[in-house]
Amino acid sequence: MTPVPTDHAISFDPAQRRARLARRHRLAPEARAACVTEAARSLVCLHGTDPATIFLSARARVDGMVVADLERAMYDERSLVKHLAMRRTLFVFPSESLPFVQAGASNRVADTERRRLIREVEKAGLFDDGAGWLGAAGDAVLDALEGGAPMSYTTLREQIPLLKGSMTYGEGRSWGGQVSVGPRVLTVLSAEGRIVRATNDGPWRASRNRWATSESWLGAPIEHQTEAAGAAWLVEAWLRAFGPGTEADLKWWLGSTVSTVRKALSALDVVTVDLDGRAGYLLADDQERDDPVEPWAALLPALDPTTMGWRDRDWYLGPHKDLLFDTSGNAGPTAWWDGRIVGGWWQDEAGQVVVHLLEDVGAEARRAFDEEAVTLSAWLQGDKVLPRFPSPLAKLRA
């Protein structure tokens, strides 16, 4: 990488970035993805913390998509796989990307989760040798799943005594309570890439995972890659989908360190670009500006990968952060017009989608949002979607 001073760099203004976003994120009608797996590849991954978000994000990018299309990709074709990765967050990745995701993000998460769990069970007095217990419990889970049939946590817990037990958290606090140790074991194993979330026992908008070994579900263990190769792959994929972006954007999205980001950038052929006076990065073979797109409207779900794709969001969020993001930085459902967030949405008691605009966007945009609300309401067929992290705007209307 050879950084270029911003006063000599190619400049990308917000309008040019929004045109890229519209096409690369498959939100402009002219740029829709052909299938859900293609949509996920276009974004690197789909956000999976809220089960419904996976489906609603795909629906916004694949014309005519139905729930069964995504379920088939995840559970039959297995071209998409749920996996814990950047920022200790659950995503849905194209299966071919898992070796790089595992090396570049998930291993780091697994190490943190493993050390924390060992420390906490020892502190709680559940086990004197937390590492020994965790190793034995993990082996027992793998043995139980060896036959290949996915199993629920409840079934695993009934068969494996080592998964039983709970710890107190927030003692003496109003938010305190008991937490079972068993699910934490599965979290460690999944972050390590040894088990995966396979089928789902619940409806599409709920998460009731059945678990399987990675080898039985994917046909082979997740291939080993070095951490450096994984980080470079993730940074390149992000730049291809979200670039141009800043070092701060990459550090936040990757959930890593500045050092990791800089090493990854140095391994890639990138150029420095000027983003309103700040240094941003693009892949050297990807500097062409996009032509403007026709104005477009989209209703994106909570935690959509586009909404959550950058740390610096002023160029598409404007002054609406305090109404659409909670204090932890989680985005609620958003209304987009021509590459900018201009409002939010929710469902009324009857399940109909209601759009709330936060600025005057004109008659054309209002008509487009009315049409999109009708279309999304029909797609939901009365199913109510309750975001795990409601936006302040949604709370205000309650």
Buried (B, 14 or more C-beta within 10 A) or exposed (E): BEEBEBEEBBBBEBBBBBBBBBBBBBBBEEBBBEBBBBBBBBBBBBBBBBBBBBBBBBBBBBEEBEBEBBBBBBBEEBBBBBBBBBBBBBBBBBBEBBBBBBBBBBBBBBEEBBEEBBEBBBEBEBBEEBBEBBEBBBEBBBEBBEEEEBBBBEBBBEEBEBBEBEBEEEEEEEEEEEBBBBEBBBBBBBBBBBBBBBBBEEEBBEBEBBBBBBBBBBEEEBEEBEBBBBBBBBBBBBBBBBBBBBBBBBBBBBBBEEEBBBBBBEBBEBBBBBBBEBBBBBBEEBEEBBEEBEBBBBBBBBBBBBBBBBBBBEBBBBEBBEBBBBEEEBBBBBBBBBBBBBBBBBBEEEEBBEBBBBBEBEEEBBEBBEEBBEEBBEBBEEBEBEBEBBBBBBEEEE
